[in-house]
Amino acid sequence: MADEKQYITKEKLNELTEELKELKTTKRAQVAEQLEYARSLGDLKENAEYKEARDMQATLEARIATIEDIIANAEIIKEGNTNEVTLGSSVTITKVGDKIEFVYKIVGSTEADIKERKISHLSPLGSAMMGKKKGQFFEFETPNGTVKYKIIEIN
């Protein structure tokens, strides 16, 4: 992931910045206390508490490094282009032959969350929509074959 552009919204950048602050201050202090306590128990070779605290420290530092990398390579998604599907677009689509409409927001892979209907611009569905205009059809491959959709609205 190093030096790769990370497309994120301003809100996600703020969320990651807050998480990083919390991890570097409160969480690091908590892990340091646990390490100190585990050391006080004696023999480190057979000390389960010490091993667990070291594992927690490694996980914490890995998360800090990941967030720092995302922030360092962040490119904020600019919203507002409603002429064609781009990063930041909210797109209403319908499957050809179906009446049910789906609305998805196109985001970077860091922010993708299908439960919130946020899909990555790199996903099969997201990449098939990129650059399309209202009223255009597009298709993409699924495990069950090719499916065809129509763009109803772009916001």
C-alpha positions in Angstrom: 0.0 0.0 0.0 3.0 2.3 0.4 3.0 5.4 -1.9 -0.3 4.3 -3.5 -2.9 7.1 -3.7 -5.7 6.5 -1.1 -8.9 8.1 -2.3 -11.0 9.0 0.7 -13.7 11.5 1.7 -12.9 14.5 4.0 -15.1 12.8 6.6 -13.0 9.6 6.5 -9.8 11.6 6.7 -11.1 13.3 9.8 -12.2 9.9 11.3 -8.7 8.4 10.6 -6.9 11.4 12.1 -9.0 11.1 15.3 -8.3 7.3 15.5 -4.6 7.9 15.0 -4.5 10.4 17.8 -6.4 8.0 20.1 -4.0 5.1 19.2 -0.9 7.1 19.7 -1.9 8.6 23.1 -4.4 6.6 25.1 -4.0 3.1 23.5 -0.2 3.2 23.5 -0.2 4.2 27.2 -2.6 1.4 28.1 -0.4 -1.2 26.3 2.7 0.2 28.0 1.1 -0.3 31.4 0.2 -3.8 30.5 3.7 -4.5 29.4 5.1 -3.1 32.6 2.7 -5.1 34.7 3.6 -8.3 32.7 7.3 -7.7 33.2 6.8 -7.4 36.9 5.5 -11.0 37.0 8.9 -12.4 36.4 10.3 -14.9 33.9 9.4 -13.5 30.4 10.0 -16.8 28.6 6.9 -18.5 30.1 4.9 -15.4 30.8 1.6 -15.5 28.9 0.6 -12.0 30.0 3.8 -10.6 28.6 3.4 -12.4 25.3 -0.2 -11.1 25.0 0.9 -7.6 25.8 3.6 -7.8 23.1 1.1 -9.1 20.6 -1.3 -6.2 21.4 1.6 -3.8 21.0 2.5 -5.2 17.6 -1.2 -5.0 16.5 -1.4 -1.4 17.7 1.8 -0.4 15.9 0.7 -2.1 12.7 -2.6 -0.2 12.8 -0.8 3.1 13.5 1.5 2.5 10.5 -1.5 1.7 8.2 -3.3 4.8 9.2 -0.2 7.0 8.8 0.3 5.5 5.3 -3.3 6.2 4.3 -3.1 9.8 5.6 0.3 10.4 3.9 -1.1 9.2 0.6 -4.6 10.5 0.9 -6.3 12.3 -2.0 -9.6 13.8 -1.0 -12.5 12.9 -3.2 -14.1 16.0 -4.7 -17.9 15.6 -5.0 -20.2 17.5 -7.2 -19.8 16.2 -10.8 -23.2 15.0 -11.7 -22.6 14.6 -15.5 -20.8 11.3 -15.2 -19.9 8.7 -12.5 -16.7 9.6 -10.7 -15.3 9.0 -7.3 -17.7 10.6 -4.8 -20.8 10.1 -7.0 -24.0 8.7 -5.6 -25.4 6.5 -8.4 -28.9 5.1 -8.8 -29.0 2.0 -11.0 -31.4 -0.7 -12.0 -30.9 -4.1 -13.5 -32.2 -4.4 -17.0 -35.6 -6.1 -16.8 -36.0 -5.2 -13.2 -37.8 -2.3 -11.5 -35.8 -2.3 -8.2 -33.4 0.6 -7.9 -30.2 0.6 -6.0 -28.2 3.6 -4.8 -24.4 3.3 -4.3 -21.8 5.8 -3.4 -18.5 5.4 -5.3 -15.5 5.7 -2.9 -11.9 4.6 -2.7 -11.1 1.1 -1.6 -10.1 2.2 1.9 -13.6 3.4 2.6 -15.7 0.8 0.8 -18.5 -0.7 3.0 -21.3 -2.6 1.3 -23.5 -2.3 4.4 -23.4 1.5 3.9 -23.8 1.1 0.2 -20.3 2.5 -0.4 -18.5 0.6 -3.2 -14.9 0.9 -4.4 -14.2 2.4 -7.7 -12.0 -0.7 -8.2 -14.8 -3.2 -7.6 -16.3 -4.9 -10.6 -19.6 -2.9 -10.2 -17.8 0.3 -9.4 -15.3 0.2 -12.2 -18.1 -0.8 -14.7 -20.0 2.4 -13.7 -17.0 4.8 -13.8 -17.3 7.4 -16.5 -20.8 6.5 -17.5 -23.6 9.1 -17.9 -27.3 9.2 -16.8 -29.3 6.9 -19.1 -26.3 4.8 -20.2 -26.2 1.0 -19.9 -23.2 -0.9 -18.5 -22.5 -4.5 -17.8 -20.0 -6.5 -15.7 -19.2 -10.1 -14.9 -20.5 -11.9 -11.8 -20.0 -15.5 -10.8 -23.5 -16.2 -12.4 -22.6 -14.5 -15.7 -22.8 -11.1 -17.2 -25.4 -8.7 -15.8 -26.6 -5.5 -17.5 -27.6 -2.3 -15.6 -28.9 1.2 -16.5 -27.8 4.4 -14.7 -31.0 6.2 -13.5 -29.5 9.1 -11.6 -26.1 10.6 -10.6 -25.8 12.9 -7.6 
